[in-house]
Amino acid sequence: MAQRRLWECFVLLLSLLLVACGGDVPHQGDHSIVIGTTARLRTLDPADAYENLAGLLLFNLGDRLYTYDGKNLIPQLATALPEVSEDGLTYRIPLRRGVRFHDGTPFNAAAMAFSLERFMNSGGQPASLLAGRVKDLRAITDDLLEIRLKEPFVAFPHLLAFSGLCAVSPTAYRAATNRFLPTQFVGTGPYRLVQYSSDGVRLEPFADYWGAKPRNAGIRLQIFSSSANLYNAFRTGAVDVAIGALDPDQIRALKAEAATKHWRVVTGAGNAVTVLSINLRQPPWDQLAARQVLAASVNRQRLTERVFLGEAEPLYSLVPSLFPESEPVFRDRYGDGDSSRIEHWLQKTTFSAQQP
């Protein structure tokens, strides 16, 4: 059983308007936008960061060779899509000139090669995305990077858009050869990290950014210990934006007051999945038919309505429904708490009135 959670973001429009106009915001004097969340931040080292919150921050702090414009892959630190050899093993990627890291170090092909090698060889959680695929990489010139694969992989350019495959400053990271730097980040992105603590981070616009500059004075991300604390902080104006991890009843209450309180609700497809796990070695789950009975007994629609109060989407596949390849195979095979299907699978078990 699994439900894919919907993503909810609540924005306090009045505070954002005051920031844009340069007025005083009651809860702060630096005119930064304050974002509240209950997600945990373990590390900002791109070679070891594999959580959603870290990925969100790295997308704003760093640049990758490629990124997405909607559903389309577009160059970012690259200037064009790769030139691929006929055997599909060699990728040549032209790079931007005039880009600098947050510490002033020039960006070039050697720096990009260093960043990818560090990601691949540091042994971090996402290292396997490259390790095992890449045979070697080298800087042919300052603005031309060559990557050779061990075997063809047609999705390789899309892989290079992963948040952790951003460029990092060799000056800042070269000394840390065998260790991660969880509380710092020095990249080329539109924001630079100015403060890191256990309860949040602070970002400021990078004055020398090569691309479009941020249209705000900075971001303060505040991490709350519970959804109740985040809920109260948003209601009192202590944060401008509340993202994720609010309880369904809290979301419903905020939606009900949005029009009168001048709040804006932004809803989109989420990527959090709720999963029911069972021990296959423990009776009765060591029986395949027993697990099939359980699968047929789960009513995703009812869970969505009664537990998540409509703030979730039933998931009938291991492939999330936001991908076009997803098919509702669980629903087709097991239904949604259909008594006739439950009885069908129950007859294949060893259960009976005498042995329930």
C-alpha positions as CSV (number, residue, x, y, z in Angstrom):
1,M,0.0,0.0,0.0
2,A,1.2,3.5,-0.7
3,Q,-0.1,7.0,-1.1
4,R,1.8,9.6,-3.0
5,R,1.5,12.8,-0.9
6,L,0.5,16.0,-2.5
7,W,2.9,19.0,-2.1
8,E,1.4,22.0,-0.3
9,C,3.0,25.4,0.1
10,F,1.3,28.3,2.0
11,V,2.5,31.8,1.2
12,L,1.9,34.8,3.3
13,L,1.3,37.4,0.5
14,L,1.4,40.4,2.8
15,S,4.9,39.7,4.0
16,L,6.2,39.0,0.5
17,L,4.7,42.2,-0.7
18,L,6.5,44.2,2.0
19,V,9.8,42.5,1.2
20,A,9.3,43.5,-2.5
21,C,8.5,47.1,-1.7
22,G,11.2,47.5,0.9
23,G,8.9,48.1,3.9
24,D,9.5,46.7,7.3
25,V,8.6,43.1,8.0
26,P,7.5,42.6,11.6
27,H,9.4,39.4,12.3
28,Q,12.8,40.4,10.8
29,G,14.9,43.3,9.8
30,D,17.0,41.9,7.0
31,H,14.1,41.7,4.5
32,S,14.8,38.1,3.7
33,I,12.0,35.7,2.8
34,V,11.6,33.2,5.7
35,I,10.6,29.7,4.7
36,G,9.5,27.2,7.3
37,T,9.7,23.4,7.1
38,T,9.8,20.3,9.3
39,A,12.2,18.5,7.0
40,R,15.6,17.6,8.4
41,L,18.9,18.8,7.0
42,R,21.7,16.3,7.4
43,T,24.3,17.7,5.1
44,L,24.9,20.2,2.3
45,D,27.8,18.3,0.8
46,P,26.7,17.4,-2.7
47,A,28.8,14.3,-2.7
48,D,26.7,12.9,0.2
49,A,23.3,14.7,0.0
50,Y,20.4,12.5,-1.0
51,E,17.5,14.1,0.8
52,N,14.8,16.3,-0.7
53,L,15.5,19.4,1.4
54,A,19.3,19.2,0.6
55,G,18.5,18.8,-3.1
56,L,16.2,21.8,-3.0
57,L,18.9,23.9,-1.4
58,L,21.6,22.7,-3.8
59,F,19.5,23.6,-6.8
60,N,19.6,27.2,-5.6
61,L,23.2,27.2,-4.3
62,G,24.8,25.4,-7.2
63,D,24.7,24.9,-10.9
64,R,24.9,21.7,-12.9
65,L,25.9,21.0,-16.4
66,Y,22.2,20.6,-17.3
67,T,18.9,21.5,-15.7
68,Y,15.2,21.3,-16.6
69,D,13.0,23.9,-18.2
70,G,9.7,22.2,-17.4
71,K,10.1,18.7,-18.9
72,N,13.0,19.7,-21.2
73,L,16.7,19.2,-20.5
74,I,18.6,22.5,-21.1
75,P,22.2,23.5,-20.7
76,Q,23.2,25.3,-17.5
77,L,27.0,25.3,-17.0
78,A,27.2,23.6,-20.4
79,T,26.5,25.7,-23.4
80,A,24.9,22.9,-25.5
81,L,23.8,19.3,-25.2
82,P,26.7,16.8,-25.4
83,E,28.4,15.6,-28.6
84,V,28.1,11.8,-28.3
85,S,30.4,9.4,-30.1
86,E,28.9,6.8,-32.4
87,D,29.5,4.0,-29.9
88,G,27.6,6.0,-27.2
89,L,30.6,5.9,-24.8
90,T,32.2,9.4,-25.2
91,Y,30.5,12.6,-24.3
92,R,32.0,16.0,-25.1
93,I,30.4,18.9,-23.3
94,P,31.2,22.6,-24.1
95,L,31.2,24.9,-21.0
96,R,30.4,28.5,-20.2
97,R,33.2,31.0,-19.8
98,G,33.4,33.8,-17.3
99,V,31.7,31.9,-14.4
100,R,33.1,32.2,-10.9
101,F,32.6,30.2,-7.7
102,H,31.3,31.9,-4.6
103,D,34.9,32.2,-3.3
104,G,36.1,33.8,-6.5
105,T,37.7,30.7,-8.0
106,P,37.2,30.6,-11.8
107,F,35.0,27.8,-13.2
108,N,36.4,25.7,-16.0
109,A,36.5,22.1,-17.3
110,A,39.1,21.1,-14.7
111,A,36.9,22.4,-11.9
112,M,33.9,20.5,-13.3
113,A,36.0,17.3,-13.6
114,F,37.2,17.7,-10.0
115,S,33.6,18.1,-8.9
116,L,32.3,15.0,-10.7
117,E,35.3,12.9,-9.6
118,R,34.8,14.0,-6.0
119,F,31.1,13.0,-6.2
120,M,32.0,9.7,-7.7
121,N,34.9,8.7,-5.5
122,S,34.0,10.0,-2.0
123,G,31.7,7.1,-1.2
124,G,28.7,9.3,-0.4
125,Q,25.1,8.1,-0.5
126,P,24.4,9.1,-4.1
127,A,27.9,8.1,-5.4
128,S,26.5,5.1,-7.3
129,L,24.8,7.4,-9.8
130,L,28.2,7.8,-11.4
131,A,30.4,5.2,-9.9
132,G,30.2,2.1,-12.1
133,R,29.1,4.2,-15.1
134,V,32.0,6.6,-15.7
135,K,35.3,5.2,-16.9
136,D,37.2,8.5,-16.9
137,L,36.7,12.2,-17.4
138,R,39.1,15.0,-18.4
139,A,39.4,18.6,-19.3
140,I,40.4,18.8,-23.0
141,T,40.5,22.6,-22.8
142,D,39.3,25.2,-20.2
143,D,35.8,25.1,-21.8
144,L,35.5,21.5,-23.1
145,L,34.9,18.5,-20.8
146,E,35.1,14.9,-22.0
147,I,33.4,12.0,-20.1
148,R,33.8,8.4,-21.1
149,L,31.4,5.7,-20.0
150,K,32.0,2.0,-19.4
151,E,28.9,1.2,-21.4
152,P,26.3,3.1,-23.3
153,F,23.6,4.9,-21.2
154,V,21.2,7.0,-23.2
155,A,19.8,8.8,-20.2
156,F,23.3,10.0,-19.1
157,P,22.7,13.7,-19.9
158,H,19.6,13.7,-17.8
159,L,21.6,12.1,-14.9
160,L,23.9,15.1,-15.1
161,A,21.0,17.4,-14.0
162,F,20.9,15.7,-10.5
163,S,21.3,18.3,-7.7
164,G,24.4,16.7,-6.3
165,L,26.3,16.8,-9.6
166,C,26.8,20.6,-9.2
167,A,30.2,22.3,-9.6
168,V,32.1,22.9,-6.4
169,S,35.1,25.1,-5.9
170,P,38.4,23.1,-6.0
171,T,39.9,25.8,-3.7
172,A,37.4,25.1,-1.0
173,Y,37.1,21.3,-1.4
174,R,40.5,19.9,-2.5
175,A,41.9,19.7,1.0
176,A,38.9,17.5,2.1
177,T,40.0,14.5,0.1
178,N,38.5,11.8,2.2
179,R,35.9,13.6,4.2
180,F,32.6,15.4,3.7
181,L,31.9,19.0,4.5
182,P,28.3,18.9,5.7
183,T,28.0,22.5,6.9
184,Q,29.5,24.4,4.0
185,F,28.9,24.9,0.3
186,V,30.9,26.8,-2.3
187,G,29.4,26.6,-5.7
188,T,28.4,28.8,-8.6
189,G,24.7,29.2,-8.0
190,P,22.5,32.3,-7.7
191,Y,22.6,32.1,-3.9
192,R,25.6,31.7,-1.6
193,L,25.5,30.1,1.8
194,V,26.2,32.6,4.7
195,Q,25.0,30.6,7.7
196,Y,24.4,27.0,8.6
197,S,23.0,25.7,11.9
198,S,21.0,22.7,13.1
199,D,17.7,24.7,12.9
200,G,18.2,26.3,9.5
201,V,20.3,28.0,6.9
202,R,20.6,31.5,5.5
203,L,21.2,32.3,1.8
204,E,22.1,35.6,0.2
205,P,22.1,36.4,-3.5
206,F,25.5,35.9,-5.2
207,A,26.5,39.3,-6.6
208,D,28.7,37.9,-9.3
209,Y,26.3,35.2,-10.6
210,W,26.6,34.7,-14.3
211,G,22.8,34.2,-14.9
212,A,19.5,35.8,-13.8
213,K,19.9,37.3,-10.3
214,P,17.5,36.5,-7.5
215,R,14.6,39.0,-7.1
216,N,14.7,39.0,-3.3
217,A,17.1,40.1,-0.6
218,G,17.8,36.5,0.5
219,I,16.3,33.4,2.0
220,R,16.1,32.2,5.6
221,L,15.1,28.5,5.9
222,Q,13.9,27.7,9.4
223,I,13.5,24.1,10.5
224,F,10.7,23.4,13.0
225,S,10.5,20.4,15.4
226,S,6.9,19.6,14.6
227,S,4.1,20.5,12.2
228,A,2.2,22.2,15.0
229,N,5.1,24.6,15.5
230,L,5.3,25.3,11.8
231,Y,1.5,25.8,11.6
232,N,1.5,28.3,14.4
233,A,4.6,30.1,13.1
234,F,2.8,30.6,9.7
235,R,-0.4,31.7,11.3
236,T,1.3,34.4,13.4
237,G,3.5,35.6,10.5
238,A,6.8,34.4,11.9
239,V,7.4,32.7,8.5
240,D,6.4,33.9,5.0
241,V,6.2,30.4,3.4
242,A,5.4,27.0,4.9
243,I,6.3,24.0,2.8
244,G,5.5,20.4,3.3
245,A,4.8,18.1,6.3
246,L,1.8,19.9,7.7
247,D,-0.9,17.6,8.9
248,P,-4.0,17.2,6.7
249,D,-6.3,18.9,9.3
250,Q,-3.8,21.8,9.5
251,I,-3.8,22.1,5.7
252,R,-7.6,22.1,5.6
253,A,-7.8,24.8,8.2
254,L,-5.3,27.0,6.4
255,K,-7.1,26.6,3.1
256,A,-10.4,27.6,4.8
257,E,-8.9,30.8,6.0
258,A,-6.8,31.6,2.9
259,A,-9.1,34.1,1.3
260,T,-9.7,36.2,4.5
261,K,-6.1,36.0,5.8
262,H,-4.5,36.9,2.4
263,W,-2.7,33.6,2.2
264,R,-1.9,31.9,-1.1
265,V,-2.1,28.1,-1.4
266,V,0.2,26.4,-4.0
267,T,-0.5,22.8,-4.6
268,G,1.4,20.3,-6.7
269,A,2.4,16.7,-7.1
270,G,4.5,15.5,-4.2
271,N,7.2,12.9,-4.1
272,A,6.7,11.6,-0.5
273,V,5.3,8.0,-0.5
274,T,3.7,6.3,2.5
275,V,4.4,2.5,2.4
276,L,3.2,-0.4,4.5
277,S,6.1,-2.8,5.1
278,I,5.7,-6.4,6.4
279,N,8.2,-9.1,7.5
280,L,8.2,-11.9,4.9
281,R,9.8,-14.3,7.4
282,Q,7.0,-13.9,10.0
283,P,3.8,-15.9,9.7
284,P,1.4,-15.5,8.2
285,W,3.2,-13.2,5.8
286,D,5.6,-16.0,4.7
287,Q,2.6,-17.1,2.6
288,L,2.3,-15.4,-0.8
289,A,-1.5,-15.8,-0.7
290,A,-1.6,-14.0,2.7
291,R,0.2,-11.1,1.3
292,Q,-2.2,-11.0,-1.7
293,V,-5.1,-11.0,0.7
294,L,-3.6,-8.0,2.5
295,A,-3.0,-6.2,-0.9
296,A,-6.6,-6.7,-1.8
297,S,-7.8,-5.5,1.6
298,V,-6.2,-2.1,1.4
299,N,-8.7,0.5,0.2
300,R,-6.5,3.4,-1.0
301,Q,-9.4,5.6,-1.8
302,R,-10.8,5.4,1.7
303,L,-7.4,6.0,3.3
304,T,-7.0,9.1,1.1
305,E,-10.4,10.4,2.1
306,R,-10.4,9.6,5.9
307,V,-6.7,9.6,6.9
308,F,-5.2,12.2,4.5
309,L,-8.4,14.2,4.2
310,G,-7.9,14.4,0.4
311,E,-4.3,15.6,0.7
312,A,-2.8,12.5,-1.0
313,E,-3.1,10.6,-4.2
314,P,-3.6,6.8,-4.3
315,L,-0.5,5.1,-5.7
316,Y,-1.1,1.8,-7.6
317,S,2.4,1.2,-8.8
318,L,6.0,1.2,-7.7
319,V,6.4,3.8,-10.5
320,P,5.0,7.2,-9.2
321,S,2.1,8.4,-11.3
322,L,3.9,11.6,-12.3
323,F,5.8,9.5,-14.8
324,P,4.0,8.6,-18.0
325,E,5.2,5.0,-17.7
326,S,3.2,4.5,-14.5
327,E,0.4,2.0,-14.8
328,P,-2.2,1.1,-12.1
329,V,-1.1,-2.5,-11.9
330,F,-2.0,-2.9,-8.2
331,R,-5.5,-1.6,-8.7
332,D,-6.0,-3.9,-11.8
333,R,-4.9,-7.0,-9.9
334,Y,-6.1,-6.4,-6.4
335,G,-8.8,-3.7,-6.5
336,D,-9.5,-1.3,-3.6
337,G,-10.9,-3.4,-0.7
338,D,-13.2,-5.3,-3.0
339,S,-14.7,-8.2,-0.9
340,S,-14.9,-10.5,-3.9
341,R,-11.2,-10.1,-4.7
342,I,-10.3,-10.6,-1.0
343,E,-12.3,-13.8,-1.0
344,H,-10.5,-14.9,-4.2
345,W,-7.1,-14.6,-2.7
346,L,-8.2,-15.9,0.7
347,Q,-9.1,-19.2,-0.8
348,K,-5.5,-19.7,-1.8
349,T,-4.3,-19.5,1.8
350,T,-4.3,-22.0,4.6
351,F,-6.8,-19.9,6.6
352,S,-10.1,-21.3,7.5
353,A,-12.8,-21.0,10.2
354,Q,-10.9,-23.6,12.2
355,Q,-7.5,-21.9,11.5
356,P,-8.2,-18.1,11.2
